[in-house]
Amino acid sequence: MPEGDSVFRVATRLRAVLAGQVLTAAELRVPAHATAVLAGRRVLEVVPRGKHLLVRLEGTGRPESAGRSEGGLTLHTHLRMDGRWSVFAPGERWTGGPPAQIRVVLGTGLGTAVGYRLPVVELLRTADEQRAVGHLGPDLLGPDWDRAEAVRRLGADPARPLGEALLDQRNLAGIGNVYANELCYLAGVTPWTPVGELPNLDRLAARAHQLLEANRLRPGHITTGDTRRGRGHWVYDRAGRPCARCGTLVLTAQHGTPPQDRPAYWCPYCQRGPAPPGRGPAPRGRRPHR
């Protein structure tokens, strides 16, 4: 599932061909909205909200200034694991997948945005957007980012494992499994450490915001500051390989509750705290000789 910075980049690409433009082509290839007529509406804006994407359209027969509150519509999509938005220049061949996988087509004079394998495609009144995204916590890349509120939400359940709390979009919106693992590492604790045992949640929230801001316009979710191939993460996806800081072999297990569980990665030398349930105390690794 993409992180919030990936969705931010998708929104940036879509905005380049959609924002301020009148739709010359519009197809929603999902049963619930297959008969919706959107061509002729102007796209007001494309907004990322955590891992969600909102394409806001003006109301028909009303000025743009009234579009959001009187007749405006919002196309809400979510990529989850397999979804993808691709943008093509006028006349360019679509190459994002077979036609049967296309769920949304939005075209303007500047290009065409095609949504492949989108598991969530919802058309709703803009005034009702909160039905789709109102449950989300503060958006790490949003203009209304509220660190104090994020800290309050994270700390509301002190017994909850940190890895799970970070992945819960109701606490703060935009963190996926890459950042959840890397933030646990940067905090020096395992993903199963209770939130209440962290001495400084404010620092953790600030670090999360810093990381997504730094990566919002570049791929890779870089957390080490090193953009070279294979060096961008401290522990994520490095099971059985050396920790990027100390060289101890990185361990892996699942964290979270099925079917929402995700792979966890941690360094037994750099990170203190509980091990996965059923594995006994977390081994304290020995820093290798170098």
C-alpha positions, 0 to 999 in steps of 0.5 A, spaced: 500 500 500 503 506 498 505 511 503 502 518 503 508 521 499 507 517 493 499 519 493 502 526 493 506 525 487 500 522 484 496 528 485 501 532 483 501 528 476 494 528 475 493 536 477 498 538 471 493 535 466 486 536 470 486 542 475 482 548 472 480 544 465 474 542 463 473 534 462 472 532 455 472 525 456 470 521 463 468 514 464 467 511 471 468 503 469 465 501 476 458 498 476 455 503 481 457 509 477 457 507 470 452 511 468 455 518 471 456 523 466 462 528 468 464 530 461 463 538 461 465 539 468 471 543 470 476 540 475 477 545 481 482 541 484 486 534 485 487 533 493 491 528 496 488 526 503 493 521 507 493 515 502 486 517 499 485 522 492 480 527 491 478 530 484 473 535 486 469 537 480 464 544 479 457 543 479 453 544 472 450 550 471 454 554 477 460 558 477 466 555 480 466 559 486 459 555 488 462 548 485 464 546 492 458 547 496 452 547 490 452 541 486 460 540 486 462 532 486 468 529 488 471 523 485 474 519 491 479 513 489 484 509 493 490 505 490 491 500 496 495 495 494 495 494 486 491 501 484 495 505 479 494 512 476 497 513 469 497 520 465 498 520 458 499 526 453 494 527 447 494 521 442 499 517 447 498 510 447 495 507 454 500 502 457 498 501 464 495 495 463 490 491 459 483 495 458 479 490 462 483 493 468 481 500 467 477 503 472 477 511 471 478 515 465 479 523 465 481 526 459 482 534 458 485 538 452 492 537 456 492 529 457 488 523 460 489 520 467 487 513 467 486 509 473 488 502 473 486 496 478 483 502 483 479 498 488 476 504 491 472 508 486 466 513 489 463 519 486 459 523 492 457 530 493 463 534 495 459 537 501 459 529 503 467 528 503 467 527 510 463 520 509 470 518 505 475 521 509 472 524 515 475 519 520 482 520 518 487 523 523 492 529 521 495 529 514 502 529 514 502 532 508 496 537 508 496 544 509 492 543 516 498 538 519 497 538 526 502 535 530 499 536 537 493 533 535 497 527 532 500 526 538 494 526 542 491 521 538 497 516 538 497 517 545 490 515 546 491 508 547 498 507 551 498 500 551 498 499 543 504 497 539 507 503 536 507 499 529 500 498 529 499 505 532 503 508 526 499 504 521 492 507 523 490 512 519 485 515 524 492 517 528 495 520 523 494 520 515 499 518 510 504 513 514 505 506 510 509 500 512 515 503 510 515 509 514 512 505 520 518 500 520 523 506 519 520 510 525 520 505 530 528 504 528 529 512 529 525 512 535 530 506 538 524 501 539 521 495 536 514 495 533 511 491 539 513 497 544 507 500 547 506 507 545 506 509 552 513 507 553 516 512 548 519 518 552 517 523 546 511 522 542 512 529 539 519 528 537 516 522 533 510 525 530 515 531 528 520 526 525 514 523 521 512 529 518 520 531 516 521 524 512 514 525 508 516 532 507 523 530 504 520 525 500 514 528 497 517 529 490 522 524 490 521 516 490 524 511 494 521 513 501 528 515 503 530 515 511 537 515 511 539 521 507 542 516 502 539 516 495 543 510 492 540 504 490 539 499 496 542 504 502 535 508 503 532 505 509 535 503 515 532 496 516 525 496 512 526 490 507 533 488 510 531 482 513 538 477 514 542 483 511 546 488 516 543 494 519 545 500 515 548 503 522 551 498 526 551 492 521 547 487 526 543 482 521 536 485 521 530 481 523 523 480 521 516 478 523 509 480 522 506 485 526 498 487 526 492 483 526 491 479 520 488 480 515 491 487 516 498 485 519 504 487 515 512 485 515 516 488 521 523 489 521 528 491 526 535 491 529 536 487 535 542 492 537 539 498 535 532 497 538 530 495 545 523 493 547 518 487 546 519 481 541 513 479 536 508 475 540 510 468 541 518 469 540 520 470 547 524 476 549 527 480 544 534 478 543 539 484 544 544 483 538 551 484 539 555 489 535 559 486 530 567 487 529 568 492 523 
